[in-house]
Amino acid sequence: MKNFIPLLILILVQSMAAQDLSQGYIANDLEQHPMQALAKPDYLMSVADPSFPNTSIRRISEAAPGNFMVPMYSTIQSWNANESLLLVYGGGIHQLLDGSDYSFIRGLTDINPDDLEAVFWHFNDPNILFYMDNSTDDLISYNVNTQVKTTLANMRALSGCPNSSSLTGGNDLQMMSWDSDVFSFRCGNTNAFYYRISTGVLTEFNISDINFMAPMPFPSGELFYHNQSIYDTDGNFIRNLNLNANEHSCLGRLSNGDDAYFAISFEEGPSGGCQGTLVAHNATTGDCFSVTPVTDYAYPKSGTHMSSLAHKNTEGGWVAVSSIGFEQDGVQILDQELFLAKVNEFDANVYRVAHHRSDEDEFDYWGEPHVTISPSGTRLLFGSDWSGKEDGVSVDSYVAELNAYTLSTQDFESNQPAFTIYPNPVQGTLNISGENSPFSFIIYSVIGKKINQSTFTDNKTIDVSNLQAGVYFITISNHSTQNTYKFIKKQ
């Protein structure tokens, strides 16, 4: 059986990467689930939403009264590639947290992006952040572990943008391509460009009206969105989308892999239809449809934002949405709610997962939830002032841990395990308790590569301090039992 363990690990990893996020939720549920009174959880503690009990909500920040600690924005990935690190914003700086237990690591006082929302995790390397420096206009690759900055190119020198004009990224949309290769920006309100890191080539867009927006790359890096229109890699116009106006939106993919534009649309498009709290547009074909048609979900909800950055979930098409609503009492469908949608080419399923309990009454922009989906899709970060008796005191960050996340962190064996591993997450030493007989262990990486193995007789501790942060699997065996467990290595 031991020969099959790497295959077992790979199957487990693939099943997590292709996680079915709908587990425990009702597809296209149109019943009211009124928001119920719920005490604000203590720092790092979790509660279950009474209306959606399969979702655990954990408070991960401790903002002082009158202050906020929140997600950067829905279009900006908060977790790094392997979800071992997490970024939130508060106190005027980006705050680096542990991506698993949410403990504070440090403030990123040594980065100076042109916009607080223009900080992008590398889609594969968990240690790298990209940003354009606000003072030098250098495109920077920043290692969060070593704090080493590498200048990739100077955008002002390449673009010839006058010193009197500001260089900045998008407007409502701030994105990079999912291969971490394409970065877009604009020179004031006169010119717009994209830079391909792998080739060092700068391309200017053929756009007469910049409208204070930089075109943003879709996940493929082969198409770009600007002001209701699609552009190609030569910077030329391809087609208009069926949109009346620019609203809150996010770029992502449909389940078939096509680039997609997800947005709220308060009115029908110029060609009719495509109205709703969440509307999907296929960037390749121009086709669109309402994920939440008004006949079922009523008029589009105010204060809606969406996040379609679950790039590690190979099922594709997952979008997370937060809606404040006009009534703000959490009674009507989608009011004060977080929901998921699995969006295919011509249809979608909607799964309502929690109430976020936030509004803009005291903190304006910072009071908006700005839901952000994790790379695997199993967790949703959002901001909330936890409306109720503590309304307006502060805005904190919360993580909605979906039922799929809870299931993925449990032991893979359905029977009572012979061993227990702790602590998990672990930083230095992993302890094993259980059977007293001699046993062996093998540690595998997330892609099934063997990292370490040994046999124990008495001492049941494993030094994992040299492992990089991320997800690992350990298979523990003795003469009669074999169990495989997942553990998380912290920084």
Salt bridges, closest charged atoms under 4 A:
ASP29 OD2 - HIS33 NE2 2.51
ASP29 OD2 - ARG352 NH1 3.98
ASP49 OD2 - HIS355 ND1 3.51
ASP49 OD2 - ARG357 NH1 3.48
GLU83 OE1 - ARG379 NH2 2.87
ASP101 OD2 - LYS490 NZ 2.97
ASP110 OD1 - ARG106 NH1 3.75
ASP137 OD2 - ARG156 NE 2.66
ASP181 OD2 - ARG196 NH1 3.73
GLU315 OE1 - LYS342 NZ 3.41
GLU337 OE2 - ARG352 NH2 2.85
GLU368 OE1 - HIS305 NE2 3.46
GLU368 OE1 - HIS370 NE2 2.68
ASP396 OD2 - LYS40 NZ 3.55
ASP396 OD2 - ARG59 NH1 3.36
GLU401 OE2 - ARG58 NE 3.24
